[in-house]
């Protein structure tokens, strides 16, 4: 009796394994994006030193960061249109080249006004890159394994707070301020080389060339920039009642209201189609990113200031003490991404914010002699919560979006993150200024910081019920859903 060996079936594909081409694309985009992230975080600890080395007032030097921030935010809404005209690969290489040119010009700046102008060039390139990176990767993922994909996208965001301040402290300690900008050059060059090799060729969107919504651009971009500028001035002595805060805020909100009316009439032809907010996932994620700015970003202002002003640490010492939070963020990425894909964004986000809240409360009781070891341990736990929250909020925004909706969804999410972060930072800065004014001893100053941390804790608590609006586990990937513009993700 002849028997033939039955060939064994091929091994089942690992559902947790991402496509190698997607990993390669992600790595390529991350290398370039690191230049933007490091530039932002290095500058956060360099303002005081830069003012001294350039013999300028702190108010004038602050515009080096403010101009970059405004250019970044004002550029983001137009990225979807630019991608439809140029294609993703060409737009990425062009934006990376603009950021490289801006960095070289900043390093060659001869005075503060020229440095501010060249920071605008950097901001335009950086704004395009931060939106386009998410768009290209989410389009390539085709709606599958969003959690694990987002855990890769957030690598630059996680590495920035860990390494950026430390690198900034080392650069300023050892060398000239110009090296802050020259540090970007290797990432830009390597990122450009990898992009030419690894990014897939993609032609502009077929059909008639998309037309830029000029009216929408003139309403939305200046409106966002005006609101952010007003928020950055909130820490002044006059508060909301001052002209430098109230005027740009009112003008910015009026422009944004005008854009809403314009976009409702234009529909899908608007610069950003605000009807996409009918997707509950995008609306809830954007609201959470904005409303939790105090919890996620504002405390990044409080923490280094506490160690510098209360404990007497220099910029490098404060940056080293913040490393545990960044490490916690890195540790949580993979686990949070897997659980998001398995259970949905909602339960993971709730757990992440509860953990972040529990790890923020100890800072409400800080004194001038609180153990640094204990605070660093709490920071590690807080980083775990922040990392998981970051992944679920950014990833949850894309659940249910069709591929052609992803560019505008990415712009909405990034703008909400930028404005929310600015709002949270401004509010906590104002609270700290009010509570710490007149504090003449480290103990009194520490009490002022504790009060500000209570507000940060309150922002985190308020986010927990909002997480209930995030989607549960989607039954179908985005490209398999019925092609209706107002479709909600199917949940189980």
N, C-alpha and C positions, 0 to 999 in steps of 0.2 A: 504493500500500500504506500503510494507516494504521497508524501505530505510536503507541502511548500510552506516555508515560513511566511506568516502574514506580516507584512511590514507594519511596524509600529506607527501609530499616528504621530504627526509632527507635534512637538510640544506646544501647548497653548500659549498664546501671547500673554505676556504679563500685563494685566490691565493698569498697573501702576507705572508702567514704563512709558515715557514720552518718546515720540518719534525722534530719531537722531537728527533729522534735518531741522526739526523745530528747536532742538537743543542747540544746534550749531548756530541757527539764526539768533536765538536768544543770547548766546555768548557773544556773538558779534556786536549786537546792539548794546549790550551791557558795557563792553569795553569803551565805546564812545560815550555812553551816558555817564560813566564814572567821572569824566572830565567836568560835566555840568554839576553833578552832585558834590564832588570834592571842592569845586570852585565856590559853591554856595556855603558849605559848612566851614571851609577854611576862612572865608571872609567874616563869618560870624564871630570869630575870636580875634580878628585882625584889626578891627575898627580903631581901637584905642592906640595900638602901636602905629597904625598907618597915619593917624592924625599927628603923632609926634614926629615921625620920620619925614612927613611932607610939610610940616610946620603950618598946619591948618587947624581950624576949630573943629570940634567934634560934630557940630551941626553941619558944617560943610562936607566933612568926610562921610557923614551918614547918607548923603546923597549918592555915594558910590554904591551902596546897597539898595537904596530906594529906587534909583534909576534902573538898575538891573531888574528889580522885582516888577516894576511897572512895565518894562519892555517885555518881560517874560509873560505876564498875564495878558497884555494887550495883543500879543501874537497868537496865543492859543486858539481863539475862536476860528481863525482862518485856515488852520492846518488841514481840515477836511477838504476844503475847496482846493488848496494847493496840491494835495495828494491826487485829487481827481484830474488835475491838469498835467502834473509832471510825472506821476507815478511814484510809488513809495521809495524805491531804491534811489532814484535821482534826487528826490526831495531830501532824503536822509543824508546823502553825501554832500549836497549843497548846504544843508544846515550845519553839518559837522565842519565843513570848510569855513562857513561864516563864524562859527564859534572859535575856530583856530585863529582866523584873522583877527577877531576881536581880542583874543588872549594876547597875541603878539603886539597889537596896538596898545593894549593896556600896559604891557611891560615896557613899552617905549614912551608912555605918557610923560609929558614934561611939566604938567601942573594938574591941579585938582579938576578944573573944568574939562580938560582933555581926557582925563581918566574917566570922568562921568560919562562923556560922550561915547567913549569906546566901550564902556560897560553896557550901553544901550545896544551896540552891535552884538556883544556877547548874549544879551538877553533875548534878542530876536532869534538867534540860532538856538539857544537853549530852550526857548519856549516851543519851537517846532519839534525839537528832539524829544522832549519829555512826553508830548502828546503822541508823536508818531511812533515811538518805541512801543507803547502799549497797543496802538492800533495795529501795527504790522504783526505783532506776536499773537494777538487775539484773533486776527483774521486768519493767520496760518493755523491756529489751533482749531478753528471751525466749531467753536462752542463746546468742545470736549475737554474734560479734565481742567476746568477753569481754575480750581484751587491750586493744583500743582503747577500750572502755568504761571499763575500769579505769584507763587512762592519764588519762581525764578525771576520774574520781572522786578520784584521788590528787593533783589540783591543790592543794587546801587543805593536804594533808599536806606537799607539796613547798614551798609558799609560806611556810608557818609558820616553819620553821627559817631561811629566807632573810631574811624581813622582820620576824618577831616580835621577836627579840632586839634588832635595830637600832631598831625602833619603841619597845621598852621602854626602851632606853638614852636615846633622844631625849626621851621623855616624862618620865623621871625627872630628866634633866638640865635640862629647861626648865620643868617644871611640878610640880604636886602629885600625890601618888600616886593620888588619886581619878580622874585622867584615864586611868589604866590600865583602869578599868571603863567609864568614859564613852565610851572609844574603841570599845566594842562596839555602841553604840546605832545609829549609821548602818547598820551591816551588818544588824542585827536589823530595823530599820524597812524598809530596802530589800528584804531577804529576805522579810519578811512580805508586802509589797506584790506582789512578783513571784510569790510562792507562790499568793496569791489569784487572780492572773490566769492563771498558766501551768500550775499543777499540775492534772492531770485530776481531775474529780470521781469519787470512788470510794466506793461504799457499803460499810458493814461487811460482813464475810463472810456470805453467805446462810445460812439455816437457824437453828437455835437459837443464842442468844447463847453465845459461848464462855465457859466458867467458868475463873476464875483458879485455878491450882494453888497454893492457899494454903500447903499443907505444903511443896511444892517451893520456893516463894518464901522461906519461913522457914528452909529449909536452905541453898539455893544462894546467895542474895544475901548473908546474913551470913557464909557460908563464904568467898566470894570477898573480901569486905571484910576479914575477919580475916587471911587469907593476905597480902593486899596490905599491910595495916598492919604485920604482922610483918616483911615484907620491907623496908618503909621504915625500920624501926628497926634493921636489920641492921648499919648503919654504926656503931652505938654501941660503946663500949669492951668490953662483955661478949660481943659476938658471939652465936652461936647459943645459948650457955649461959645468957644473961641471961633474966630473967623476962619482960621487955617484948618479947622476940623469940620465945622458945620457947612461951610460953603462947598468944598469938594464932595462931601457926603450927599448933600441935597442935590447938587448938580449931577453926580453920578447916579443916584437913585432915579432922578427924572429921566436921564438918558436910558437907563435900563427899562423903566416903565414904557418909554417910547418904543424901545426895541420889542418888548412883548407885544404891543399892539401891531407893530409892523410885521413881526414874525407870524402872528396868527393869521394875518391876511395872506402872507406869502406861502405859508405851509412848508412843503418840502423844499421849496426854492430859497428859503431863508438861509442866512449864513449858518445858523444853528437852528434846527427845527425843534422848537420847544414842545411840539406835540409828542416828542419822544418821552416826555415825562408821563405819558399814559402808561408806559411800562413801569409797573410798581417797583421792580427791582432797581431801575435807574433812578427813579424819584426818591426812593427810600435811602439808597446808598449816597446820593448827592446831598440829601438833607442831613444825613448822619455825618458825612465828611465835613460839612460846613458847621453844624451845630456843636460838634465835638472838637473844634479847633483849640479851645482852651485846654482840653484834656490831652490832646495828642501833640500839639505844637507849642502852646503857651508855656508849658512846664519846661520846654527846652530852653526858654529864656530864664526861668526862675532857678533852675538847678545850678548852672555854672555861676550865676550871680551870687547865689547863697555861699558857695565855697570861696568866691573871690572877695565878697564884701564882708561876710561874717567871719569866715575862717582864715582870711588873709592869704589864700592860695593865688599864685599867678595863673596866667591863661593856660600854660602847659599842665600845671598841677591840677586845675579844675577839669581839664580835658581827660587826663588819666583817670580821675575819679569817676568819670562818666562812662568809662569803657564797659563795666558790667551791664549797663542797660543795653548797649549795642550788642553785646554778646548774647543777651537774652533774646533780643529781637532775631538774631541769626538762628539761634537754637530752635525757635518756635516755627520758623518758616515751613519746613517740610511737613511737620506734624499737622499744623493748621491747614495746609493745603490739602492733605489727604482727607482730613475729617470734613472739610468743606465739600469736597467731591462726594463723600459718602453720605453725609447727613444734611448738607445744605448750609448756606451762609448764616441762617438765623440762629441755630443753637450755638455755633462756634462763636459768633459775634457776641452773644449774650455772655457766654463763659469768659470771653476775652475781656470784655468791659468790667465784669465783676472782679476778675483778677487784677486788672489795672486799677480799679477803685481801691481794692484792699491794699494794694502796694503803694498807693498815693497817700493814704491816711497817715502812715507814720511820719511823713514829712510835715504834716500839720502840727506836730509836737516838737519840731526840731529846736534845739538850743544852740548856744555858742560852743558847747562841749559835747554834743552828741557824737557817739562813736562813728568814725568813718567806715569801719569794717561793717557795722550793722547797716548803715545807710547803703553801702555798696551791695550788700546781700539783698536788701529790699529792691534796689534798682535792677538787679538781675531779674527778679520776679516780675517787676513792672515791665521790663523789656520783653519778657515772654508774652505778657498780655498785649502790649502795644504791637508786637509783630503779628500776632494772630488777628488783632483788630484791623491792622493795615491790609492784610491779605483779604479778609472777608469783605471789607467795605469796598475796596477797589475791584475785587473779583465779582462781587455780587452785582455791581453795576451792569455787567455785560450778560447776565442771565436773561435769555429770551430775546436778545437783540439779533437781528439778521446781519449777515456780513456787511451789507451796504450801509447799515446804521451804526456800525462800530466806530468809524472815524468821528462822527459827531458825538456819539456817546462818550468817547474818550476825551474829547474837548470839554464836554460838560463836566465830567468827573474831575479832570485836572483843574478847571477853573474853580469849581466848588472847593477843591482842596486848597488852592492858592488863596482864595478869598477867606475861607474859613480859618486857615492858619494865620492869616494876617489879623483877622478879627480876634481870634483867641489870644494871640500874642499882645495885641493892643490893649485888650480888656485887662489881662493880668498885669501888664506893665502899669496901667493906670491905677489898679487896685494896690499894687506894691508901692507905687509912689505915694498914694494917699495914706497908706497904713505905716510906711516906714519914714515918712517925713518927720523930722525932729528927733529921730532916734540917734542918741549920742553914744550909746554903748553897744557892744556886740549882742548882748542879751536882748536889748530893746529892738535892735535890727532883726534878730532872729525871730522875734515875736511877729514883726511885720511880714516876714516871709511865711510864717506859719499861717497867718490870716489869708494870704494869697493862695497858699496850697489848699485851704479849705474851699475856696472858690473853684479851684481846679478839680477837686474831688466832687463838688456839686455838679460840674459840667459832665463828669464821667457818669454819675448816677443818673442824670437826665437822659443819657444816651441809651441806658438799658431798655426802657420800654419802647424806645424808637426802633430797637433791633427787631422787635416783633413784626415790623413791616417788611423786613428783608425776606427774600424768597426762601422756601424750603428746598429740598432736593428736587431738581428739575428732572422730569421723566424723559424729556427729549432734548437733544442738543439743539442749538439755535437754528442750524440750517435745515433741520428736519421738521420744524414747526410749520403750521399753515402760514402761507404768505399773506398775512393781514397786518397792516401797519400798527394796529392797536392790540395785537395779540399779547396776552399775559402768559408768562411761563407756566407750563403745566406742572403742578406740584403733587407729590404723593405723601 
